[in-house]
Amino acid sequence: MNAIVLGHLHAQRGLVRRDQALAAGMTEVEIDRAVRTGHWVSVRRGVYALQSTVADAVERGAKQRLLDDAACLRIGRDHVRSHESAGLVLGMGLLLPSPCLTHVTRSTVHGSRHEFGVKHHVAPYAPGDVVEVDGVRCLGIARTAADIARVHGHPYGVVAFDSALRMGVSLAQLEAVLETMPCWPRIRTARAELELADAGAESVHETMARMLVIELGRGRPETQFGLTDGSREVWCDLRLDRHVFEPDGAIKYRPPTAGGVATKPPEEVLWDEKRRQDFITGFKLGTSRIVWSDYWGTARERARARLDREYRDTCRRFGTDISDLAPYRIVGARRRAA
């Protein structure tokens, strides 16, 4: 493989177009051999990736980003990435729809269209709406969240708005973006999604858990409820009266090498979790755990019934008033680790 082809691969996140490889001096036979032997993988017609690039794209977001990169290499005219394609570039926490398309927005074409897995949107945008990340031009965080909410509705919109707030975009900025779209399709849907947004959600999982708790019809839960006894502090993801709801998952018990976040052996993580649980229940608070599979299909109905049952049991045992917890509540926003 010559230096020019390697340069294309380096500059294009491990991708190269067939015409680029031919212009660099490779032959049709050499390209086809690279694909046949598995050294190159055809990601999209006329666009190839190194086998290692494809192997590294393990998570769904990474796989979609690879497809987006390949699709955009084939778009000759000026465009910016938008919707979830922009969100992936910006590093937003997203809930990806299925099927997931590549989204680009252009202001110089006539009529939106969908072809070959790419959704071309016709919509105005100002130069200030565009940001560049590692050479990729896309619409900014606030505009991206608003577009996702308009196109996909619930719960994709509230997930995107939560992510925007988490990344430092203010509620006023999000409202201002929606104000620029008074007659755009599904703008009322986007406004409804913004009403549900909460800066306290630290992940997509926490956003989804909050939506599930709201469906109980018992009110809107408080996010990031902090307690301390003077020597230890604990933050609960969601609180409704005297009951806390904790999104949970195996990821916290796995090391980063296995796709997790654990920095300790699993038995130590489990022991810390048990001590944390004892600390919380010591304040006469009930607890419920929510896992990712609780959000889908008939499992959602079962999870909702279980959470409501556990919440009502807490209310019977401890009531709903939390005024006795005032001396132990942490005032102010949660302090993040540096």
C-alpha positions as CSV (number, residue, x, y, z in Angstrom):
1,M,0.0,0.0,0.0
2,N,1.6,3.3,-1.1
3,A,2.0,6.4,1.0
4,I,-0.9,8.3,-0.7
5,V,-3.4,5.6,0.1
6,L,-2.1,5.5,3.7
7,G,-2.5,9.2,3.9
8,H,-6.2,8.9,2.8
9,L,-6.8,6.2,5.4
10,H,-5.2,8.4,8.1
11,A,-7.1,11.5,7.2
12,Q,-10.4,9.8,6.7
13,R,-10.6,7.8,10.0
14,G,-9.5,4.5,8.4
15,L,-11.5,4.9,5.2
16,V,-10.6,5.3,1.5
17,R,-12.7,5.6,-1.6
18,R,-12.0,3.4,-4.6
19,D,-11.4,6.3,-6.9
20,Q,-8.9,7.7,-4.4
21,A,-7.0,4.4,-4.3
22,L,-7.0,4.2,-8.1
23,A,-5.8,7.8,-8.5
24,A,-3.0,6.9,-6.0
25,G,-1.7,4.2,-8.3
26,M,-3.4,1.0,-7.0
27,T,-5.0,-1.2,-9.7
28,E,-8.5,-2.7,-9.7
29,V,-6.9,-6.1,-9.1
30,E,-5.0,-4.9,-6.1
31,I,-8.1,-3.3,-4.6
32,D,-10.3,-6.4,-5.1
33,R,-7.5,-8.6,-3.7
34,A,-7.4,-6.4,-0.5
35,V,-11.1,-6.9,-0.1
36,R,-11.0,-10.6,-0.9
37,T,-8.3,-11.4,1.6
38,G,-10.0,-9.4,4.3
39,H,-7.4,-6.7,4.6
40,W,-9.9,-4.2,3.5
41,V,-13.7,-4.3,4.2
42,S,-16.3,-2.8,1.9
43,V,-18.3,-0.5,4.2
44,R,-20.3,1.1,1.4
45,R,-20.2,0.8,-2.3
46,G,-16.9,2.3,-3.4
47,V,-15.7,3.0,0.2
48,Y,-13.4,0.6,2.1
49,A,-12.1,0.4,5.6
50,L,-9.1,-1.3,7.1
51,Q,-10.1,-4.6,8.8
52,S,-8.8,-3.2,12.1
53,T,-11.0,-0.1,11.8
54,V,-14.1,-2.3,11.4
55,A,-13.0,-4.5,14.3
56,D,-12.6,-1.5,16.6
57,A,-16.2,-0.3,16.0
58,V,-17.7,-2.6,18.6
59,E,-20.5,-0.4,20.1
60,R,-23.5,0.5,18.0
61,G,-22.6,4.2,18.0
62,A,-19.2,3.5,16.7
63,K,-20.6,1.3,14.0
64,Q,-23.0,4.0,12.9
65,R,-20.3,6.6,13.0
66,L,-18.3,4.4,10.6
67,L,-21.3,4.1,8.2
68,D,-21.8,7.9,8.4
69,D,-18.1,8.6,7.6
70,A,-18.3,6.3,4.6
71,A,-21.6,7.8,3.4
72,C,-20.3,11.4,3.7
73,L,-17.2,10.5,1.7
74,R,-19.5,9.8,-1.3
75,I,-21.4,13.1,-1.0
76,G,-19.7,15.4,-3.4
77,R,-21.6,18.6,-2.6
78,D,-21.3,20.9,0.4
79,H,-23.2,19.6,3.4
80,V,-23.1,19.4,7.2
81,R,-23.9,16.4,9.4
82,S,-27.0,16.8,11.4
83,H,-29.4,14.9,13.7
84,E,-27.9,11.8,15.2
85,S,-25.0,11.8,12.7
86,A,-24.0,15.1,14.2
87,G,-24.6,13.9,17.7
88,L,-22.1,11.0,17.3
89,V,-19.4,13.4,16.1
90,L,-20.2,15.8,19.0
91,G,-19.9,13.0,21.5
92,M,-23.5,13.3,22.7
93,G,-25.3,10.5,24.6
94,L,-27.9,9.3,22.2
95,L,-30.6,6.7,21.9
96,L,-30.2,5.5,18.3
97,P,-33.3,4.6,16.3
98,S,-33.6,1.4,14.3
99,P,-33.0,1.5,11.5
100,C,-30.5,4.3,11.8
101,L,-29.8,6.6,8.8
102,T,-27.0,8.9,8.0
103,H,-28.4,12.5,8.3
104,V,-27.0,15.5,6.4
105,T,-28.5,19.0,6.1
106,R,-28.0,21.2,3.1
107,S,-29.5,24.6,2.3
108,T,-28.7,24.5,-1.5
109,V,-30.8,21.6,-2.7
110,H,-34.5,21.4,-3.5
111,G,-36.6,18.9,-1.5
112,S,-35.6,16.5,1.3
113,R,-35.0,13.0,0.2
114,H,-33.9,9.6,1.4
115,E,-31.6,7.5,-0.7
116,F,-29.1,4.7,-0.1
117,G,-29.3,5.0,3.7
118,V,-28.8,8.7,3.7
119,K,-31.4,11.3,4.7
120,H,-30.8,14.6,3.0
121,H,-32.6,17.4,4.9
122,V,-33.3,20.8,3.4
123,A,-33.2,23.4,6.2
124,P,-31.6,26.8,6.8
125,Y,-28.7,27.2,9.1
126,A,-26.4,30.1,9.9
127,P,-22.6,29.9,9.8
128,G,-22.6,30.2,13.6
129,D,-24.8,27.0,13.8
130,V,-21.9,24.9,12.4
131,V,-19.0,23.5,14.4
132,E,-16.0,21.5,13.2
133,V,-14.8,18.5,15.1
134,D,-11.6,16.8,13.8
135,G,-12.3,18.2,10.3
136,V,-16.0,17.1,10.3
137,R,-18.5,19.9,9.9
138,C,-21.8,19.4,11.7
139,L,-24.6,21.4,13.3
140,G,-24.0,22.3,17.0
141,I,-25.3,20.5,20.1
142,A,-28.4,22.6,20.7
143,R,-29.5,22.5,17.1
144,T,-28.8,18.8,16.9
145,A,-30.8,18.0,20.0
146,A,-33.7,20.0,18.6
147,D,-33.6,18.3,15.2
148,I,-33.5,14.8,16.9
149,A,-36.5,15.7,19.0
150,R,-38.5,17.0,16.0
151,V,-37.8,14.0,13.8
152,H,-37.8,11.1,16.3
153,G,-40.0,12.4,19.1
154,H,-40.1,10.4,22.4
155,P,-37.9,9.2,24.0
156,Y,-35.1,10.1,21.6
157,G,-35.7,13.9,22.0
158,V,-35.6,14.0,25.8
159,V,-32.4,11.8,25.7
160,A,-30.8,14.3,23.3
161,F,-31.9,17.3,25.3
162,D,-30.6,15.8,28.6
163,S,-27.3,15.1,26.8
164,A,-27.1,18.7,25.6
165,L,-27.8,20.0,29.2
166,R,-25.2,17.7,30.5
167,M,-22.6,19.0,28.0
168,G,-23.1,22.6,29.2
169,V,-25.9,23.9,26.9
170,S,-28.3,26.0,28.9
171,L,-32.1,25.6,28.9
172,A,-32.3,29.1,27.5
173,Q,-30.1,28.2,24.5
174,L,-32.3,25.2,23.7
175,E,-35.4,27.2,24.0
176,A,-33.9,29.9,21.7
177,V,-33.1,27.2,19.0
178,L,-36.8,26.0,19.1
179,E,-37.9,29.6,18.7
180,T,-36.1,29.8,15.4
181,M,-38.3,26.9,14.2
182,P,-41.9,28.2,14.8
183,C,-43.5,26.5,11.8
184,W,-41.1,23.6,11.3
185,P,-42.6,20.0,11.2
186,R,-43.2,18.5,14.6
187,I,-42.0,21.5,16.5
188,R,-44.7,20.9,19.2
189,T,-43.2,17.5,19.7
190,A,-39.8,19.0,20.3
191,R,-41.2,21.5,22.8
192,A,-42.9,18.7,24.7
193,E,-39.6,16.7,24.8
194,L,-37.8,19.8,26.2
195,E,-40.4,20.1,28.9
196,L,-39.2,16.7,30.2
197,A,-35.5,17.4,30.0
198,D,-33.4,17.5,33.2
199,A,-29.7,18.4,33.5
200,G,-29.4,15.9,36.4
201,A,-29.4,12.9,34.1
202,E,-25.8,11.5,33.8
203,S,-26.4,9.0,31.1
204,V,-28.9,7.7,28.6
205,H,-29.8,5.0,31.1
206,E,-30.7,7.6,33.7
207,T,-32.9,9.5,31.2
208,M,-34.7,6.3,30.3
209,A,-35.2,5.4,33.9
210,R,-36.7,8.8,34.7
211,M,-39.2,8.4,31.9
212,L,-40.2,5.0,33.3
213,V,-40.7,6.5,36.8
214,I,-42.8,9.4,35.4
215,E,-45.1,6.8,33.8
216,L,-46.1,5.7,37.3
217,G,-48.2,8.8,37.5
218,R,-46.8,9.7,40.9
219,G,-45.1,12.9,40.0
220,R,-41.8,13.9,38.5
221,P,-38.7,12.5,40.4
222,E,-35.9,14.5,41.7
223,T,-32.5,13.8,40.0
224,Q,-29.2,13.5,41.9
225,F,-30.6,13.4,45.5
226,G,-27.6,13.7,47.8
227,L,-27.3,12.5,51.4
228,T,-24.4,12.7,53.9
229,D,-23.9,11.7,57.6
230,G,-20.8,14.0,57.8
231,S,-18.3,11.3,57.0
232,R,-19.8,9.8,53.8
233,E,-22.0,11.1,51.0
234,V,-24.1,9.2,48.6
235,W,-26.0,10.4,45.5
236,C,-29.2,8.7,44.4
237,D,-30.1,8.9,40.7
238,L,-33.9,9.4,41.2
239,R,-36.1,10.1,44.2
240,L,-39.8,10.1,44.5
241,D,-41.0,10.9,48.0
242,R,-39.1,8.4,50.2
243,H,-38.3,6.0,47.4
244,V,-35.2,6.1,45.2
245,F,-34.8,4.5,41.8
246,E,-31.4,3.4,40.6
247,P,-30.5,2.5,37.0
248,D,-28.2,-0.5,37.2
249,G,-26.2,-2.6,34.8
250,A,-23.4,-5.2,34.6
251,I,-21.2,-2.5,33.1
252,K,-20.2,-1.3,36.6
253,Y,-18.8,-4.8,37.5
254,R,-16.7,-5.2,34.3
255,P,-13.2,-3.7,33.7
256,P,-12.7,-1.3,30.8
257,T,-11.0,-4.1,28.9
258,A,-14.3,-5.9,28.8
259,G,-16.4,-2.8,28.0
260,G,-17.1,-1.8,31.6
261,V,-16.2,1.0,34.0
262,A,-15.0,-0.9,37.0
263,T,-11.7,0.1,38.5
264,K,-11.8,-2.6,41.2
265,P,-12.3,-6.4,41.2
266,P,-16.0,-7.3,40.9
267,E,-16.2,-8.5,44.5
268,E,-15.0,-5.2,45.7
269,V,-17.5,-3.3,43.5
270,L,-20.3,-5.5,44.8
271,W,-19.3,-5.0,48.5
272,D,-19.2,-1.2,48.0
273,E,-22.6,-1.4,46.4
274,K,-24.0,-3.4,49.4
275,R,-22.6,-0.8,51.8
276,R,-24.1,2.0,49.8
277,Q,-27.5,0.3,49.8
278,D,-27.3,-0.1,53.6
279,F,-26.5,3.6,53.9
280,I,-29.5,4.6,51.8
281,T,-32.0,2.3,53.5
282,G,-30.7,3.4,56.9
283,F,-32.5,6.7,56.3
284,K,-35.8,4.8,55.9
285,L,-35.8,5.1,52.2
286,G,-37.1,2.4,49.8
287,T,-35.1,1.4,46.7
288,S,-35.7,0.0,43.3
289,R,-33.3,-1.1,40.6
290,I,-33.9,-0.6,36.9
291,V,-32.0,-2.4,34.2
292,W,-31.8,-1.7,30.5
293,S,-34.0,-4.6,29.5
294,D,-36.9,-3.0,31.6
295,Y,-37.5,-0.4,28.9
296,W,-38.6,-2.6,26.0
297,G,-41.7,-4.4,25.0
298,T,-43.8,-6.2,27.6
299,A,-40.9,-6.0,30.0
300,R,-41.7,-2.3,30.4
301,E,-45.2,-3.1,31.6
302,R,-43.9,-5.6,34.1
303,A,-41.2,-3.2,35.3
304,R,-43.7,-0.4,35.7
305,A,-46.0,-2.6,37.8
306,R,-43.0,-3.7,39.9
307,L,-41.7,-0.2,40.5
308,D,-45.2,1.0,41.5
309,R,-45.6,-1.9,43.9
310,E,-42.2,-1.2,45.5
311,Y,-43.0,2.6,45.7
312,R,-46.3,2.0,47.3
313,D,-44.8,-0.4,49.8
314,T,-42.3,2.3,50.8
315,C,-45.1,4.8,51.3
316,R,-47.0,2.4,53.5
317,R,-43.9,1.8,55.7
318,F,-42.3,5.2,55.8
319,G,-44.8,7.7,54.5
320,T,-43.9,10.4,51.9
321,D,-42.6,13.3,53.9
322,I,-38.8,13.8,53.9
323,S,-38.6,16.8,56.2
324,D,-36.6,14.6,58.7
325,L,-33.9,14.2,56.1
326,A,-33.2,18.0,55.9
327,P,-30.1,17.8,58.2
328,Y,-28.6,15.1,55.9
329,R,-29.4,16.5,52.5
330,I,-26.5,17.9,50.5
331,V,-27.3,21.4,49.3
332,G,-26.2,22.3,45.8
333,A,-25.3,20.5,42.7
334,R,-23.3,17.3,42.8
335,R,-19.6,17.8,42.7
336,R,-18.0,15.9,39.8
337,A,-14.6,14.2,40.1
338,A,-11.9,16.1,38.3
